[in-house]
Amino acid sequence: MTPELIVMLTNNDKTVIDAVEVFESCKDLPVQKWGFKDVGLDKEAMIDLNQKMKAAGKTTYLEVVTYTEEGCLEGAELAGQCGFDYLTGTVYYPSVRAILDKYHLKYYPFAGTVAGSPVALTGSVEEIAKDCVRLMEAGANGIDLTAYRYTEGDPLELLKAVGREIGLDKVTIAGSVGSKERIDEVAVLGCRAFTMGSALFQKKFVKGGTFRENLEWVITYLNEHR
């Protein structure tokens, strides 16, 4: 299974100021899923950017890094008001369901014990895998798993354990997929999707290249390995 790429207009866990210009320069490329974080742009700019993505026929994602119930509710409301298709991140609270239903949002919450920004994931492999089961049973559409920011074990063992519990076709890998080797790992295991932002801005694939050239490289690589 070749994972889907979710292009995030973020660098160092913050939406870039020129996100609209970057998107406009790349919207013709054959990649469907685009997103950004709730940090870096004001609300009106977020609405504008999301509308431009939707007008281009894209599926859109807002990632919110927050851990309180109040923050989760605010993030869901923001995603809905801005018109996103998906809310990702946050810690799941039952109270968010009414907002998700109100705006017809799909929801991929963080699994496991998460803290900080960038997110650090802690806990045993078994605990995190069981938490994925809990979230799916609670009505999440999938899991936003920060596997490569797991601080207490092997990310690949974690992914395998999650796969045994819920299937990796329900898992998006959030963050730190910044090399060909990690793209390969995600693909071999059968993960649904992965996000990529900083690696494109930091020119991890085409040294000295533009954001567009680095994105083109990743798209080509994924297509060659389907």
PEFENJO-V700174 format. One record per residue. N is the residue number from 1. RES is the residue in one letter. SS is DSSP state (H for helix, E for strand, - for the rest). PHI is phi in degrees with one decimal (NA if undefined). Layout:
n=N res=RES ss=SS phi=PHI
n=N res=RES ss=SS phi=PHI
This chain:
n=1 res=M ss=- phi=NA
n=2 res=T ss=- phi=-87.0
n=3 res=P ss=- phi=-69.3
n=4 res=E ss=E phi=-83.3
n=5 res=L ss=E phi=-92.7
n=6 res=I ss=E phi=-108.9
n=7 res=V ss=E phi=-81.1
n=8 res=M ss=E phi=-106.0
n=9 res=L ss=- phi=-85.6
n=10 res=T ss=E phi=-131.3
n=11 res=N ss=- phi=-137.9
n=12 res=N ss=- phi=54.3
n=13 res=D ss=- phi=63.7
n=14 res=K ss=- phi=-146.8
n=15 res=T ss=E phi=-63.3
n=16 res=V ss=- phi=-74.0
n=17 res=I ss=- phi=-63.0
n=18 res=D ss=- phi=-95.2
n=19 res=A ss=H phi=-58.1
n=20 res=V ss=H phi=-62.3
n=21 res=E ss=H phi=-63.5
n=22 res=V ss=H phi=-63.4
n=23 res=F ss=H phi=-62.0
n=24 res=E ss=H phi=-58.7
n=25 res=S ss=H phi=-77.2
n=26 res=C ss=H phi=-128.6
n=27 res=K ss=- phi=-65.6
n=28 res=D ss=- phi=-79.0
n=29 res=L ss=- phi=-71.2
n=30 res=P ss=- phi=-79.2
n=31 res=V ss=- phi=-133.9
n=32 res=Q ss=- phi=-88.8
n=33 res=K ss=E phi=-105.7
n=34 res=W ss=E phi=-135.1
n=35 res=G ss=E phi=-162.5
n=36 res=F ss=E phi=-163.8
n=37 res=K ss=E phi=-97.5
n=38 res=D ss=- phi=-84.4
n=39 res=V ss=- phi=-116.7
n=40 res=G ss=- phi=121.1
n=41 res=L ss=- phi=-127.4
n=42 res=D ss=- phi=-79.1
n=43 res=K ss=H phi=-60.3
n=44 res=E ss=H phi=-62.7
n=45 res=A ss=H phi=-67.3
n=46 res=M ss=H phi=-65.9
n=47 res=I ss=H phi=-61.0
n=48 res=D ss=H phi=-60.9
n=49 res=L ss=H phi=-64.3
n=50 res=N ss=H phi=-62.1
n=51 res=Q ss=H phi=-63.2
n=52 res=K ss=H phi=-64.6
n=53 res=M ss=H phi=-65.3
n=54 res=K ss=H phi=-65.3
n=55 res=A ss=H phi=-63.8
n=56 res=A ss=- phi=-86.2
n=57 res=G ss=- phi=83.9
n=58 res=K ss=- phi=-88.2
n=59 res=T ss=E phi=-92.9
n=60 res=T ss=E phi=-118.6
n=61 res=Y ss=E phi=-130.8
n=62 res=L ss=E phi=-112.2
n=63 res=E ss=E phi=-100.6
n=64 res=V ss=E phi=-119.6
n=65 res=V ss=- phi=-100.1
n=66 res=T ss=- phi=-151.0
n=67 res=Y ss=- phi=-128.6
n=68 res=T ss=- phi=-97.8
n=69 res=E ss=H phi=-62.5
n=70 res=E ss=H phi=-59.1
n=71 res=G ss=H phi=-65.3
n=72 res=C ss=H phi=-63.2
n=73 res=L ss=H phi=-64.4
n=74 res=E ss=H phi=-64.3
n=75 res=G ss=H phi=-64.0
n=76 res=A ss=H phi=-65.3
n=77 res=E ss=H phi=-63.5
n=78 res=L ss=H phi=-63.2
n=79 res=A ss=H phi=-59.7
n=80 res=G ss=H phi=-67.1
n=81 res=Q ss=H phi=-63.7
n=82 res=C ss=H phi=-80.1
n=83 res=G ss=- phi=88.2
n=84 res=F ss=- phi=-70.7
n=85 res=D ss=- phi=-86.2
n=86 res=Y ss=E phi=-128.8
n=87 res=L ss=E phi=-106.1
n=88 res=T ss=E phi=-125.1
n=89 res=G ss=E phi=86.2
n=90 res=T ss=- phi=64.4
n=91 res=V ss=- phi=-98.2
n=92 res=Y ss=- phi=-71.5
n=93 res=Y ss=- phi=-130.5
n=94 res=P ss=H phi=-55.5
n=95 res=S ss=H phi=-66.2
n=96 res=V ss=H phi=-74.4
n=97 res=R ss=H phi=-58.2
n=98 res=A ss=H phi=-62.6
n=99 res=I ss=H phi=-72.2
n=100 res=L ss=H phi=-59.0
n=101 res=D ss=H phi=-67.2
n=102 res=K ss=H phi=-57.5
n=103 res=Y ss=H phi=-105.2
n=104 res=H ss=- phi=57.4
n=105 res=L ss=- phi=-85.5
n=106 res=K ss=E phi=-87.3
n=107 res=Y ss=E phi=-134.4
n=108 res=Y ss=E phi=-122.2
n=109 res=P ss=E phi=-77.2
n=110 res=F ss=E phi=-64.2
n=111 res=A ss=- phi=-111.7
n=112 res=G ss=- phi=82.1
n=113 res=T ss=E phi=-90.3
n=114 res=V ss=E phi=-121.5
n=115 res=A ss=E phi=-160.7
n=116 res=G ss=- phi=79.6
n=117 res=S ss=- phi=-148.1
n=118 res=P ss=- phi=-64.6
n=119 res=V ss=- phi=-66.1
n=120 res=A ss=E phi=-112.5
n=121 res=L ss=E phi=-104.9
n=122 res=T ss=E phi=-129.0
n=123 res=G ss=- phi=112.6
n=124 res=S ss=- phi=-76.9
n=125 res=V ss=H phi=-55.1
n=126 res=E ss=H phi=-65.4
n=127 res=E ss=H phi=-63.6
n=128 res=I ss=H phi=-67.1
n=129 res=A ss=H phi=-61.8
n=130 res=K ss=H phi=-67.5
n=131 res=D ss=H phi=-66.3
n=132 res=C ss=H phi=-60.9
n=133 res=V ss=H phi=-61.2
n=134 res=R ss=H phi=-57.7
n=135 res=L ss=H phi=-66.4
n=136 res=M ss=H phi=-65.7
n=137 res=E ss=H phi=-66.8
n=138 res=A ss=- phi=-80.5
n=139 res=G ss=- phi=110.3
n=140 res=A ss=- phi=-63.8
n=141 res=N ss=- phi=-79.7
n=142 res=G ss=E phi=-177.5
n=143 res=I ss=E phi=-122.2
n=144 res=D ss=E phi=-99.4
n=145 res=L ss=E phi=-107.4
n=146 res=T ss=- phi=-87.9
n=147 res=A ss=H phi=-61.4
n=148 res=Y ss=H phi=-84.3
n=149 res=R ss=H phi=-118.1
n=150 res=Y ss=E phi=-79.9
n=151 res=T ss=- phi=-98.2
n=152 res=E ss=- phi=-120.6
n=153 res=G ss=- phi=-180.0
n=154 res=D ss=- phi=-85.9
n=155 res=P ss=H phi=-57.0
n=156 res=L ss=H phi=-70.5
n=157 res=E ss=H phi=-64.9
n=158 res=L ss=H phi=-62.4
n=159 res=L ss=H phi=-62.5
n=160 res=K ss=H phi=-63.4
n=161 res=A ss=H phi=-66.2
n=162 res=V ss=H phi=-63.3
n=163 res=G ss=H phi=-60.5
n=164 res=R ss=H phi=-67.8
n=165 res=E ss=H phi=-84.0
n=166 res=I ss=H phi=-129.5
n=167 res=G ss=- phi=86.3
n=168 res=L ss=H phi=-77.9
n=169 res=D ss=H phi=-70.0
n=170 res=K ss=H phi=-106.8
n=171 res=V ss=E phi=-117.1
n=172 res=T ss=E phi=-105.1
n=173 res=I ss=E phi=-83.3
n=174 res=A ss=- phi=-105.0
n=175 res=G ss=- phi=91.4
n=176 res=S ss=- phi=69.1
n=177 res=V ss=- phi=-91.7
n=178 res=G ss=- phi=-124.6
n=179 res=S ss=- phi=-150.3
n=180 res=K ss=H phi=-58.9
n=181 res=E ss=H phi=-63.0
n=182 res=R ss=H phi=-74.0
n=183 res=I ss=H phi=-59.1
n=184 res=D ss=H phi=-62.3
n=185 res=E ss=H phi=-61.5
n=186 res=V ss=H phi=-61.3
n=187 res=A ss=H phi=-69.2
n=188 res=V ss=H phi=-61.5
n=189 res=L ss=H phi=-75.3
n=190 res=G ss=- phi=90.5
n=191 res=C ss=- phi=-67.1
n=192 res=R ss=- phi=-64.0
n=193 res=A ss=E phi=-161.1
n=194 res=F ss=E phi=-145.2
n=195 res=T ss=E phi=-92.7
n=196 res=M ss=E phi=-149.2
n=197 res=G ss=- phi=-140.9
n=198 res=S ss=H phi=-56.1
n=199 res=A ss=H phi=-60.8
n=200 res=L ss=H phi=-76.1
n=201 res=F ss=H phi=-68.2
n=202 res=Q ss=- phi=-91.8
n=203 res=K ss=- phi=59.5
n=204 res=K ss=- phi=-72.3
n=205 res=F ss=- phi=-109.5
n=206 res=V ss=- phi=-119.9
n=207 res=K ss=- phi=-59.2
n=208 res=G ss=- phi=79.5
n=209 res=G ss=- phi=-84.0
n=210 res=T ss=- phi=-80.5
n=211 res=F ss=H phi=-56.0
n=212 res=R ss=H phi=-61.6
n=213 res=E ss=H phi=-64.3
n=214 res=N ss=H phi=-68.9
n=215 res=L ss=H phi=-65.9
n=216 res=E ss=H phi=-58.8
n=217 res=W ss=H phi=-61.0
n=218 res=V ss=H phi=-65.0
n=219 res=I ss=H phi=-59.6
n=220 res=T ss=H phi=-61.9
n=221 res=Y ss=H phi=-62.0
n=222 res=L ss=H phi=-63.0
n=223 res=N ss=H phi=-64.9
n=224 res=E ss=H phi=-69.9
n=225 res=H ss=- phi=-113.8
n=226 res=R ss=- phi=-75.8
